[in-house]
Amino acid sequence: MKTKSFLELADVKVIAAAAEAEALKNSWAVTIAITDDGGNLLWLQRLDGAAALSAQIAPAKAHAAALGRRETKTYEDMINGGRTSFVTVPGVCGLLEGGVPILLNGQTIGAVGVSGVKSNEDAQVAKAGVAALKL
């Protein structure tokens, strides 16, 4: 039997604070979503000025990153590269850059999804949050 690591509330707060700091440093109005390894929402934070739609997109990006165990940019690149049938994957949306898995010893323990600015900027905010855990 294996032991499974998981995010605690203290971890989630560290991620959220770092992601928020990165967004504010750049004056980006975004929504930050953090999920567990199953894509279940643990945290949702919509910064002042973030579009209402971003509160739907950020959790979807985190969900896809957690379940797929990879950055959502991989899916966006795949689709843009011609594999358009991938948009029909059942139960998964948020296949845009800005979802980043949280990995510990090769295992996914959660994910961060960000929405509100350019996709590469969303990813920058998400990665800043993940980096704060110093895994």
Order of alpha helices (4+ residues) and beta strands (2+ residues): alpha-beta-beta-alpha-alpha-beta-beta-alpha
